[in-house]
Amino acid sequence: MHEAPPFTVDSARFDELADVLQVQKLAFAREAERTGDWQLPALVQTLEELQDDFASMRIIVARAGAEVVGSVRARIDENACAQVGRLVVRPDWQKRGVGSALLREIEAALPEARTFRLFTEERSLDNIRLYERNGYAIYARRRESDKVSFVLMEKLRP
């Protein structure tokens, strides 16, 4: 087995949002297969909607060279809580530390946040384990539909 090329983690650039969206759709296709729900917001998001997110949220990407291999985004609400979302890693880059690096970077990029919250599908056990390894804990559950239920997770800034 060969060593994976290194990756870097930094703020997203507007000109790479199409690549971010492509990685997002690849990553969320696995969720859709598991749940049978192909109308997940992350799968139907348009480039224009992502560009709107770019204007209102902090978006971090992981790059292998010039290639986007992962991303995460967050916005801070009025209670100094960062709402973290759409942590995605290209399937061929999963289990290489990219997700944890993205979480660390989004948390560092939002020093004013006192709490970080996110959610994931309750059957996404790899995601739940990733978040737990990074200090997040389940604080609630929410049934979205007959096919989808979420766990809500949070982490307090030390």
DRENLUMNU-37389 format. One line per 10 residues: number of its first residue (from 1); their letters; for each residue x, y, z of N, C-alpha, C. Coordinates in nm, 3 decimals, always signed. Each point is the difference from the previous one (the first is absolute). Layout:
BEGIN
NUM	a	X,Y,Z,X,Y,Z,X,Y,Z | ...
! end
This chain:
BEGIN
1	mheappftvd	+0.085,-0.119,+0.000,-0.085,+0.119,+0.000,+0.089,+0.124,+0.000 | -0.029,+0.093,-0.089,+0.083,+0.120,-0.009,-0.054,+0.111,+0.090 | +0.088,+0.089,+0.040,-0.036,+0.114,+0.085,-0.083,+0.099,-0.080 | -0.109,+0.047,+0.059,-0.085,+0.100,-0.067,+0.074,+0.132,-0.009 | -0.019,+0.071,-0.111,+0.063,+0.132,-0.008,-0.057,+0.091,+0.109 | +0.080,+0.093,+0.048,-0.049,+0.088,+0.106,-0.114,+0.089,-0.049 | -0.078,+0.047,+0.096,-0.106,+0.094,-0.032,+0.016,+0.123,+0.087 | -0.057,+0.109,-0.046,-0.001,+0.125,+0.076,-0.143,+0.038,+0.029 | -0.019,+0.080,+0.102,-0.133,+0.044,+0.040,+0.004,+0.151,+0.014 | -0.094,+0.069,-0.068,+0.002,+0.146,-0.003,-0.138,+0.051,-0.043
11	sarfdeladv	-0.016,+0.131,+0.004,-0.126,+0.061,-0.045,-0.026,-0.030,-0.147 | -0.127,-0.022,-0.031,-0.040,-0.023,-0.139,+0.014,+0.128,-0.080 | +0.025,-0.017,-0.129,+0.001,+0.112,-0.095,-0.128,-0.008,-0.084 | -0.051,+0.115,-0.038,-0.123,+0.005,-0.080,+0.013,-0.083,-0.127 | +0.118,+0.003,-0.062,+0.018,-0.068,-0.128,+0.006,-0.153,+0.011 | -0.002,-0.055,+0.122,+0.001,-0.145,+0.014,-0.132,-0.054,+0.055 | -0.102,+0.084,+0.006,-0.128,-0.045,+0.054,-0.064,-0.112,-0.082 | +0.019,+0.000,-0.130,-0.054,-0.110,-0.082,+0.064,-0.133,+0.042 | +0.129,+0.003,+0.033,+0.069,-0.121,+0.047,-0.053,-0.041,+0.138 | -0.025,+0.097,+0.087,-0.056,-0.028,+0.132,-0.135,-0.070,-0.018
21	lqvqklafar	-0.082,+0.053,-0.089,-0.133,-0.059,-0.022,+0.010,-0.142,-0.055 | +0.095,-0.025,-0.088,+0.019,-0.134,-0.055,+0.037,-0.099,+0.111 | +0.092,+0.039,+0.088,+0.039,-0.088,+0.111,-0.118,-0.022,+0.094 | -0.076,+0.105,+0.025,-0.118,-0.009,+0.086,-0.098,-0.103,-0.055 | -0.026,+0.005,-0.129,-0.097,-0.092,-0.059,+0.052,-0.144,+0.000 | +0.130,-0.018,-0.022,+0.059,-0.134,+0.009,-0.016,-0.056,+0.141 | +0.031,+0.081,+0.099,-0.005,-0.046,+0.139,-0.144,-0.028,+0.044 | -0.092,+0.087,-0.035,-0.138,-0.019,+0.044,-0.075,-0.107,-0.079 | +0.054,-0.042,-0.114,-0.063,-0.110,-0.074,+0.000,-0.127,+0.085 | +0.103,-0.018,+0.083,+0.003,-0.118,+0.089,-0.112,+0.008,+0.103
31	eaertgdwql	-0.027,+0.119,+0.051,-0.111,+0.017,+0.095,-0.132,-0.032,-0.070 | -0.015,+0.048,-0.121,-0.124,-0.024,-0.075,-0.021,-0.149,-0.025 | +0.108,-0.071,-0.032,-0.011,-0.145,-0.021,-0.046,-0.069,+0.128 | +0.055,+0.043,+0.114,-0.033,-0.063,+0.128,-0.144,+0.029,+0.040 | -0.046,+0.125,-0.021,-0.133,+0.040,+0.047,-0.108,-0.017,-0.104 | +0.039,-0.009,-0.127,-0.099,-0.003,-0.107,-0.059,+0.136,-0.030 | +0.061,+0.105,+0.053,-0.050,+0.137,-0.019,+0.096,+0.077,-0.092 | -0.037,+0.012,-0.127,+0.085,+0.069,-0.098,-0.033,+0.149,-0.010 | -0.083,+0.049,+0.092,-0.032,+0.143,+0.002,+0.067,+0.070,+0.119 | +0.105,-0.059,+0.054,+0.073,+0.065,+0.108,+0.044,+0.139,-0.045
41	palvqtleel	-0.013,+0.101,+0.085,+0.038,+0.137,-0.039,+0.142,+0.010,-0.057 | +0.093,-0.077,+0.053,+0.138,+0.005,-0.049,+0.012,-0.054,-0.142 | -0.092,-0.089,-0.039,+0.005,-0.055,-0.135,-0.067,+0.089,-0.103 | -0.098,+0.077,+0.042,-0.074,+0.083,-0.095,+0.045,+0.146,+0.002 | +0.098,+0.032,+0.086,+0.049,+0.138,+0.005,+0.061,+0.039,-0.135 | -0.027,+0.122,-0.043,+0.054,+0.051,-0.125,+0.128,+0.079,+0.025 | +0.075,+0.023,-0.105,+0.121,+0.082,+0.011,-0.036,+0.140,+0.048 | -0.110,+0.054,-0.048,-0.042,+0.135,+0.042,-0.029,+0.003,+0.151 | -0.064,-0.105,+0.052,-0.026,-0.007,+0.144,+0.130,-0.011,+0.079 | +0.095,-0.076,-0.052,+0.130,-0.010,+0.066,+0.073,+0.134,-0.003
51	qddfasmrii	-0.012,+0.071,-0.109,+0.061,+0.134,-0.008,-0.063,+0.093,+0.103 | -0.130,-0.012,+0.024,-0.065,+0.077,+0.106,+0.057,-0.038,+0.136 | +0.020,-0.131,+0.023,+0.061,-0.046,+0.125,+0.139,+0.061,+0.018 | +0.074,+0.009,-0.109,+0.136,+0.056,+0.005,-0.002,+0.143,+0.053 | -0.105,+0.073,-0.035,-0.011,+0.139,+0.045,-0.040,+0.011,+0.146 | -0.065,-0.104,+0.054,-0.054,+0.011,+0.136,+0.060,-0.097,+0.101 | +0.087,-0.090,-0.045,+0.056,-0.101,+0.088,+0.151,-0.007,-0.018 | +0.064,-0.062,+0.096,+0.142,-0.031,-0.014,+0.008,-0.139,-0.062 | +0.071,-0.014,-0.111,+0.016,-0.128,-0.067,+0.149,-0.034,-0.003 | +0.032,-0.118,+0.046,+0.137,-0.050,+0.004,+0.010,-0.118,-0.095
61	varagaevvg	+0.111,-0.011,-0.071,+0.021,-0.114,-0.090,+0.130,-0.072,+0.034 | +0.003,-0.128,-0.035,+0.122,-0.079,+0.002,+0.041,-0.019,-0.145 | +0.128,+0.020,-0.027,+0.051,-0.015,-0.136,+0.117,-0.097,-0.002 | +0.002,-0.083,-0.103,+0.117,-0.082,-0.031,+0.058,+0.065,-0.125 | +0.107,+0.074,+0.018,+0.047,+0.084,-0.110,-0.105,+0.106,-0.028 | -0.046,+0.008,-0.123,-0.104,+0.098,-0.036,-0.140,-0.061,+0.003 | -0.010,-0.130,+0.032,-0.127,-0.071,-0.004,-0.073,+0.009,+0.134 | -0.127,+0.038,-0.002,-0.082,+0.002,+0.121,-0.038,-0.144,+0.034 | +0.031,-0.040,+0.125,-0.033,-0.137,+0.044,-0.096,-0.001,+0.118 | -0.034,+0.119,+0.052,-0.094,+0.007,+0.110,-0.035,+0.144,+0.033
71	svraridena	-0.108,+0.017,+0.076,-0.037,+0.135,+0.044,-0.094,-0.008,+0.120 | -0.014,+0.113,+0.065,-0.093,+0.017,+0.111,-0.037,+0.147,+0.003 | -0.116,+0.032,+0.056,-0.041,+0.140,+0.012,-0.069,+0.023,+0.132 | -0.003,+0.126,+0.041,-0.067,+0.034,+0.126,-0.038,+0.147,-0.002 | -0.102,+0.029,+0.080,-0.038,+0.139,+0.026,-0.027,+0.010,+0.148 | +0.025,+0.117,+0.056,-0.021,+0.023,+0.142,-0.134,+0.069,+0.019 | -0.080,-0.053,+0.094,-0.130,+0.061,+0.027,+0.012,+0.106,+0.111 | -0.113,+0.056,+0.037,-0.002,+0.109,+0.097,+0.042,-0.042,+0.140 | +0.007,-0.131,+0.026,+0.040,-0.051,+0.131,+0.146,-0.046,+0.003 | +0.079,+0.045,-0.097,+0.142,-0.038,-0.011,+0.015,-0.152,-0.019
81	caqvgrlvvr	-0.098,-0.059,-0.068,+0.004,-0.142,-0.031,+0.029,-0.016,-0.149 | +0.103,-0.076,-0.031,+0.033,-0.027,-0.140,-0.083,-0.119,-0.047 | -0.079,+0.022,-0.102,-0.078,-0.106,-0.063,+0.086,-0.058,-0.112 | +0.057,-0.116,+0.025,+0.093,-0.064,-0.093,-0.080,-0.090,-0.093 | +0.032,+0.004,-0.128,-0.075,-0.083,-0.093,+0.080,-0.047,-0.118 | -0.054,-0.100,-0.064,+0.051,-0.052,-0.125,+0.148,-0.033,+0.004 | +0.040,-0.067,+0.106,+0.136,-0.054,+0.004,+0.004,-0.115,-0.099 | +0.078,+0.015,-0.105,+0.005,-0.102,-0.105,+0.146,-0.029,-0.035 | +0.024,-0.127,-0.029,+0.132,-0.043,-0.046,-0.024,-0.092,-0.119 | +0.074,+0.025,-0.106,-0.013,-0.084,-0.119,+0.021,-0.146,+0.041
91	pdwqkrgvgs	-0.083,-0.092,-0.049,+0.007,-0.139,+0.046,+0.141,-0.061,-0.003 | +0.079,+0.029,-0.102,+0.134,-0.060,-0.007,+0.099,+0.066,+0.096 | -0.042,+0.104,+0.072,+0.085,+0.066,+0.099,-0.050,-0.022,+0.142 | -0.105,-0.076,+0.017,-0.052,-0.023,+0.135,+0.092,-0.091,+0.080 | -0.006,+0.016,+0.133,+0.080,-0.077,+0.095,+0.149,+0.032,-0.012 | +0.032,+0.125,-0.037,+0.139,+0.044,-0.009,+0.026,+0.125,+0.084 | -0.096,+0.033,+0.088,+0.020,+0.116,+0.087,-0.052,+0.131,-0.055 | -0.060,-0.003,-0.119,-0.048,+0.123,-0.062,-0.116,+0.060,+0.079 | -0.096,-0.084,+0.040,-0.116,+0.049,+0.074,+0.039,+0.066,+0.131 | +0.089,-0.065,+0.075,+0.045,+0.059,+0.127,+0.074,+0.131,-0.023
101	allreieaal	+0.083,+0.005,-0.103,+0.073,+0.123,-0.031,-0.097,+0.113,-0.036 | -0.104,-0.032,-0.075,-0.099,+0.101,-0.036,-0.073,+0.051,+0.124 | -0.037,-0.091,+0.089,-0.067,+0.043,+0.124,+0.090,+0.091,+0.083 | +0.125,-0.039,+0.018,+0.093,+0.084,+0.077,+0.014,+0.138,-0.061 | +0.007,+0.007,-0.132,+0.020,+0.129,-0.068,-0.124,+0.088,+0.009 | -0.120,-0.057,-0.016,-0.121,+0.084,+0.010,-0.016,+0.051,+0.142 | +0.034,-0.082,+0.099,-0.008,+0.045,+0.139,+0.101,+0.112,+0.025 | +0.122,-0.014,-0.050,+0.102,+0.103,+0.018,-0.035,+0.128,-0.074 | -0.070,-0.013,-0.113,-0.034,+0.118,-0.082,-0.113,+0.082,+0.062 | -0.065,-0.052,+0.103,-0.113,+0.069,+0.063,+0.027,+0.017,+0.150
111	peartfrlft	+0.100,+0.080,+0.036,+0.039,+0.011,+0.141,-0.109,+0.058,+0.089 | -0.095,+0.070,-0.058,-0.108,+0.059,+0.080,-0.107,-0.100,+0.040 | +0.001,-0.119,-0.060,-0.100,-0.102,+0.031,+0.029,-0.063,+0.136 | -0.105,-0.012,+0.081,+0.012,-0.067,+0.131,-0.044,-0.145,-0.009 | -0.087,-0.029,-0.097,-0.054,-0.134,-0.019,-0.001,-0.031,-0.149 | +0.021,-0.127,-0.032,-0.009,-0.046,-0.139,-0.107,-0.107,-0.004 | -0.092,+0.012,-0.095,-0.108,-0.098,-0.015,-0.004,-0.049,-0.144 | -0.039,-0.125,-0.014,-0.017,-0.062,-0.132,-0.099,-0.114,+0.013 | -0.039,-0.055,-0.114,-0.086,-0.118,+0.003,+0.041,-0.094,-0.111 | -0.037,-0.125,+0.018,+0.028,-0.101,-0.101,-0.110,-0.106,+0.009
121	eersldnirl	-0.016,-0.076,-0.104,-0.101,-0.106,-0.003,+0.037,-0.105,+0.105 | -0.098,-0.048,+0.073,+0.028,-0.088,+0.114,+0.064,-0.133,-0.039 | -0.013,-0.041,-0.126,+0.064,-0.124,-0.045,+0.140,+0.024,-0.056 | +0.044,+0.125,-0.001,+0.134,+0.034,-0.050,+0.102,-0.020,+0.111 | +0.024,-0.127,+0.032,+0.083,-0.033,+0.116,+0.143,+0.050,-0.014 | +0.055,-0.004,-0.121,+0.136,+0.053,-0.020,+0.004,+0.150,+0.031 | -0.102,+0.072,-0.043,-0.006,+0.144,+0.028,-0.010,+0.024,+0.150 | -0.088,-0.073,+0.066,-0.018,+0.018,+0.144,+0.132,-0.026,+0.073 | +0.069,-0.108,-0.038,+0.130,-0.031,+0.063,+0.101,+0.112,-0.026 | +0.004,+0.053,-0.121,+0.091,+0.111,-0.032,-0.028,+0.118,+0.092
131	yerngyaiya	-0.126,+0.038,+0.012,-0.035,+0.115,+0.082,+0.030,-0.027,+0.148 | -0.028,-0.120,+0.047,+0.030,-0.032,+0.140,+0.151,+0.006,+0.026 | +0.080,-0.052,-0.094,+0.146,+0.007,+0.016,+0.048,+0.144,+0.008 | -0.075,+0.091,-0.058,+0.038,+0.141,-0.001,-0.072,+0.082,+0.107 | -0.056,-0.069,+0.100,-0.055,+0.069,+0.117,-0.147,+0.034,-0.005 | -0.073,-0.045,-0.100,-0.144,+0.027,-0.010,-0.077,-0.111,+0.071 | -0.115,+0.036,+0.057,-0.086,-0.097,+0.067,-0.144,+0.020,-0.046 | -0.075,-0.108,-0.006,-0.141,+0.007,-0.039,-0.079,+0.066,+0.112 | -0.082,+0.101,-0.036,-0.085,+0.064,+0.100,-0.149,-0.014,-0.034 | -0.033,-0.045,-0.120,-0.141,-0.018,-0.037,-0.009,-0.085,-0.126
141	rrresdkvsf	-0.122,-0.045,-0.027,-0.030,-0.075,-0.122,-0.123,+0.064,-0.064 | -0.004,-0.004,-0.134,-0.113,+0.061,-0.071,-0.038,-0.088,-0.119 | -0.126,-0.039,-0.005,-0.051,-0.076,-0.114,-0.041,+0.098,-0.109 | +0.062,-0.013,-0.116,-0.025,+0.092,-0.110,-0.112,-0.051,-0.091 | -0.002,-0.130,-0.023,-0.100,-0.062,-0.089,-0.006,-0.148,+0.032 | -0.078,-0.074,-0.077,-0.005,-0.145,+0.018,+0.136,-0.065,-0.029 | +0.081,+0.066,-0.080,+0.127,-0.058,-0.041,+0.120,+0.055,+0.077 | -0.012,+0.119,+0.058,+0.118,+0.068,+0.054,-0.025,+0.049,+0.142 | +0.094,-0.033,+0.089,+0.003,+0.054,+0.136,+0.142,+0.049,+0.027 | +0.011,+0.109,+0.075,+0.129,+0.061,+0.027,+0.037,-0.010,+0.146
151	vlmeklrp	+0.131,-0.002,+0.027,+0.051,+0.026,+0.134,+0.059,+0.141,-0.005 | -0.029,+0.077,+0.103,+0.054,+0.135,+0.013,+0.114,-0.008,+0.100 | +0.113,+0.059,-0.037,+0.122,-0.011,+0.080,+0.055,+0.139,+0.028 | +0.069,+0.013,+0.114,+0.062,+0.128,+0.032,+0.132,-0.019,+0.071 | +0.078,+0.106,-0.005,+0.130,+0.004,+0.066,+0.013,+0.140,+0.059 | +0.038,+0.005,+0.127,+0.024,+0.130,+0.064,+0.147,+0.035,-0.015 | +0.027,+0.128,-0.026,+0.140,+0.041,-0.009,+0.058,-0.005,+0.140 | +0.117,-0.062,+0.014,+0.060,-0.009,+0.135,+0.029,+0.138,+0.058
! end
